[in-house]
Amino acid sequence: MGRPHHLGKPVIKRFLRSLILPVTLIACLLIGLFTAMDYFAALEVVERPPQQTTEVSPDPAPTHPEPSTFPSQSSQISIARPVDPDLFGQPFTAAPDELERIEAREPISEPPPPREEPKPLLYRPLALSAGLVSISGRNLALEGIVPTPADRFCPDESGQRWPCGMIARTAFRNFLRGRALACDLDEANWEGTATANCMRGETDIAAWLVTNGWVDAEPGSAYAELADAAREARIGIHGSDPR
């Protein structure tokens, strides 16, 4: 009962021992910091150049150029650009009486020909017969040919009649296939039945019909020779039933 209690001594010793390492590290860091500060301070003093005193010299006396180096007032006026409204657009080196008007030279190349207006395009054409189409409810006949009616019957070499008009219309529809036509019309809207020369791409539609013998050419038209050739070859409506 009377013996002193020594239970707290080991705890205190362990606590003091744990403080040794942090304190040592902090001391080393402080020593390194102060050493670096002294080093850089000394380095700055060594690299700083010594201040030099400059003596301010008095301004030299102004020197004036010789009078001959400046153009005279008369020479300045002679090279000045004229400001007269009649002469303002002319080069300042030319006097008004020295200019001469000459005729324009001939052009080096010929001017381009006038550009042709594009033909109006007619969309979704429907063949009513060979040589006659319907576009949006309006009829259009091809120029220079005689359309073949769809109900026409033609005799063959043996005298048998065959529906040449219906077959000619079918061939014409297969040729068109609903593609747009470019026709030499003044406008794309007309009333009744219009007559025009039409192209499907680069192909003359009337020439195609005459060449394949599906229509006859009008007397004196540009397709008369093509029609004679088709008639001699007995193709299209001039021959037998191709079915």
C-alpha positions as CSV (number, residue, x, y, z in Angstrom):
1,M,0.0,0.0,0.0
2,G,2.8,2.4,0.8
3,R,4.9,1.7,-2.4
4,P,4.9,4.5,-5.1
5,H,2.9,3.8,-8.2
6,H,5.2,3.8,-11.4
7,L,2.5,2.9,-14.0
8,G,2.7,6.2,-15.9
9,K,6.5,6.2,-16.5
10,P,6.6,3.9,-19.5
11,V,3.9,5.9,-21.3
12,I,5.7,9.1,-20.9
13,K,9.0,7.6,-22.2
14,R,7.3,6.3,-25.3
15,F,5.8,9.7,-26.0
16,L,9.1,11.5,-25.7
17,R,10.8,8.9,-27.9
18,S,8.2,9.5,-30.6
19,L,8.9,13.2,-30.7
20,I,12.6,12.8,-31.4
21,L,12.3,12.0,-35.1
22,P,9.8,14.9,-36.0
23,V,11.8,17.4,-34.1
24,T,15.0,16.3,-35.8
25,L,13.4,16.6,-39.2
26,I,12.0,20.0,-38.5
27,A,15.4,21.2,-37.2
28,C,17.1,19.9,-40.4
29,L,14.6,21.7,-42.6
30,L,15.1,25.0,-40.8
31,I,18.8,24.7,-41.0
32,G,18.6,23.9,-44.8
33,L,16.2,26.8,-45.3
34,F,18.4,29.4,-43.6
35,T,21.5,28.1,-45.4
36,A,19.7,28.4,-48.8
37,M,18.6,32.0,-48.0
38,D,22.2,33.0,-47.2
39,Y,23.5,31.3,-50.3
40,F,21.1,33.1,-52.7
41,A,21.6,36.4,-50.9
42,A,25.3,36.1,-51.4
43,L,24.9,35.1,-55.0
44,E,22.7,38.1,-55.8
45,V,25.4,40.4,-54.3
46,V,28.1,38.8,-56.5
47,E,26.1,38.9,-59.8
48,R,24.8,42.5,-59.4
49,P,27.0,44.8,-61.6
50,P,28.5,47.8,-60.0
51,Q,26.6,51.0,-60.6
52,Q,28.3,53.3,-63.0
53,T,27.8,57.0,-62.8
54,T,27.1,58.7,-66.1
55,E,28.0,62.2,-66.7
56,V,25.4,64.3,-68.5
57,S,27.0,66.1,-71.3
58,P,25.5,69.3,-72.5
59,D,23.5,69.2,-75.6
60,P,25.5,70.0,-78.7
61,A,24.8,73.2,-80.4
62,P,22.1,72.7,-83.1
63,T,23.6,72.5,-86.6
64,H,21.7,74.0,-89.4
65,P,22.0,72.6,-92.9
66,E,23.4,74.6,-95.6
67,P,20.9,76.7,-97.5
68,S,21.7,74.8,-100.7
69,T,20.3,71.5,-99.2
70,F,16.7,72.8,-99.1
71,P,14.7,73.1,-102.3
72,S,13.8,76.6,-103.2
73,Q,10.2,77.8,-103.1
74,S,10.0,77.9,-106.9
75,S,11.2,74.2,-107.3
76,Q,8.6,73.1,-104.7
77,I,5.8,74.7,-106.7
78,S,7.0,73.2,-109.9
79,I,6.8,69.6,-108.7
80,A,3.5,70.0,-106.8
81,R,0.5,68.0,-108.0
82,P,-2.1,70.2,-109.8
83,V,-5.3,70.6,-107.9
84,D,-7.3,72.1,-110.7
85,P,-10.6,70.0,-111.0
86,D,-9.9,69.6,-114.8
87,L,-6.4,68.3,-114.2
88,F,-6.8,66.5,-110.9
89,G,-7.0,63.0,-112.4
90,Q,-3.9,63.5,-114.6
91,P,-0.4,62.5,-113.6
92,F,1.4,65.4,-112.0
93,T,4.3,65.0,-114.4
94,A,2.2,65.7,-117.5
95,A,1.0,69.1,-118.7
96,P,-2.5,69.5,-120.0
97,D,-1.3,70.4,-123.5
98,E,0.9,67.2,-123.7
99,L,-1.9,64.7,-123.5
100,E,-3.4,63.2,-126.7
101,R,-6.5,61.1,-127.0
102,I,-6.1,58.0,-129.2
103,E,-8.6,55.4,-130.4
104,A,-9.0,52.2,-128.5
105,R,-7.2,49.2,-129.9
106,E,-9.0,46.3,-131.5
107,P,-9.8,43.4,-129.2
108,I,-7.3,40.6,-129.2
109,S,-9.9,37.9,-129.4
110,E,-13.4,37.9,-130.7
111,P,-16.2,38.4,-128.2
112,P,-18.0,35.2,-127.1
113,P,-21.3,34.5,-128.9
114,P,-24.4,35.4,-127.1
115,R,-25.5,32.8,-124.6
116,E,-28.6,30.9,-125.6
117,E,-31.4,30.9,-123.1
118,P,-32.0,27.4,-121.6
119,K,-35.1,25.6,-122.9
120,P,-37.8,25.1,-120.3
121,L,-37.9,21.6,-118.8
122,L,-41.2,19.7,-119.0
123,Y,-41.4,17.0,-116.3
124,R,-43.3,13.6,-116.2
125,P,-44.3,13.4,-119.9
126,L,-46.9,10.7,-120.8
127,A,-47.1,9.4,-124.4
128,L,-50.6,9.5,-125.7
129,S,-49.4,8.2,-129.0
130,A,-46.2,8.1,-131.0
131,G,-45.4,11.8,-131.5
132,L,-48.0,13.2,-129.0
133,V,-47.3,13.6,-125.2
134,S,-49.4,14.9,-122.3
135,I,-47.7,17.1,-119.6
136,S,-49.8,18.1,-116.6
137,G,-53.0,17.8,-118.7
138,R,-51.7,19.8,-121.6
139,N,-50.9,18.2,-125.0
140,L,-47.6,18.7,-126.9
141,A,-47.1,17.5,-130.5
142,L,-43.5,17.1,-131.9
143,E,-42.7,19.4,-134.7
144,G,-41.9,18.0,-138.2
145,I,-43.6,14.7,-137.9
146,V,-47.1,13.2,-138.2
147,P,-48.1,11.4,-134.9
148,T,-49.2,7.8,-135.3
149,P,-52.7,7.4,-133.6
150,A,-52.8,4.7,-131.0
151,D,-55.7,2.9,-132.6
152,R,-54.1,2.6,-136.0
153,F,-53.7,-0.8,-137.7
154,C,-51.0,-1.4,-140.3
155,P,-50.8,-4.2,-142.9
156,D,-47.8,-6.5,-143.1
157,E,-46.2,-8.2,-146.1
158,S,-48.9,-10.9,-146.1
159,G,-51.7,-8.5,-145.8
160,Q,-52.4,-9.2,-142.1
161,R,-53.3,-6.2,-140.0
162,W,-51.5,-5.6,-136.7
163,P,-51.9,-2.8,-134.0
164,C,-49.0,-0.7,-135.1
165,G,-50.3,2.4,-133.4
166,M,-50.5,0.7,-130.0
167,I,-47.0,-0.9,-130.3
168,A,-45.6,2.5,-131.5
169,R,-47.0,4.2,-128.4
170,T,-45.6,1.5,-126.2
171,A,-42.1,1.9,-127.8
172,F,-42.4,5.7,-127.3
173,R,-43.3,5.3,-123.6
174,N,-40.3,3.0,-123.1
175,F,-38.1,5.6,-124.7
176,L,-39.4,8.5,-122.5
177,R,-39.7,6.6,-119.2
178,G,-41.1,9.8,-117.6
179,R,-37.8,11.7,-118.0
180,A,-37.9,15.5,-118.4
181,L,-38.0,17.1,-121.9
182,A,-36.4,20.3,-123.1
183,C,-38.6,21.9,-125.7
184,D,-38.2,25.2,-127.6
185,L,-41.3,26.8,-126.1
186,D,-41.6,30.4,-125.0
187,E,-43.0,29.3,-121.7
188,A,-43.8,26.1,-119.9
189,N,-47.6,26.9,-119.6
190,W,-49.8,26.9,-122.6
191,E,-53.4,26.2,-123.5
192,G,-54.6,23.5,-125.9
193,T,-52.1,21.6,-128.0
194,A,-48.6,23.1,-128.6
195,T,-46.1,22.1,-131.3
196,A,-42.4,22.2,-130.5
197,N,-39.1,20.5,-131.1
198,C,-38.1,18.6,-128.0
199,M,-34.9,16.9,-126.7
200,R,-34.4,14.2,-124.2
201,G,-30.9,14.9,-123.0
202,E,-28.9,15.1,-126.2
203,T,-31.4,13.1,-128.4
204,D,-33.9,14.7,-130.8
205,I,-37.1,12.9,-129.9
206,A,-38.7,13.4,-133.3
207,A,-35.6,12.1,-135.1
208,W,-35.6,9.0,-132.9
209,L,-39.3,8.3,-133.8
210,V,-38.7,8.7,-137.5
211,T,-35.5,6.7,-137.6
212,N,-37.1,3.8,-135.8
213,G,-40.1,4.0,-138.1
214,W,-42.8,4.7,-135.5
215,V,-44.0,8.0,-137.2
216,D,-44.0,9.5,-140.7
217,A,-42.3,12.8,-141.4
218,E,-44.2,15.9,-142.6
219,P,-43.7,16.7,-146.3
220,G,-40.6,18.9,-146.7
221,S,-39.4,18.6,-143.1
222,A,-35.9,17.9,-142.0
223,Y,-36.8,14.3,-141.2
224,A,-38.0,13.4,-144.7
225,E,-34.7,11.5,-145.6
226,L,-34.9,9.6,-142.3
227,A,-38.5,8.6,-143.0
228,D,-37.5,7.3,-146.5
229,A,-34.7,5.2,-145.0
230,A,-37.1,3.7,-142.4
231,R,-39.7,3.0,-145.1
232,E,-37.1,1.2,-147.3
233,A,-35.8,-0.8,-144.4
234,R,-39.5,-1.7,-143.6
235,I,-39.1,-1.1,-139.8
236,G,-41.7,0.2,-137.4
237,I,-45.1,0.9,-138.8
238,H,-43.7,0.2,-142.3
239,G,-43.0,-3.5,-141.6
240,S,-44.5,-6.5,-139.9
241,D,-45.7,-7.0,-136.3
242,P,-42.5,-7.1,-134.2
243,R,-44.1,-9.1,-131.4
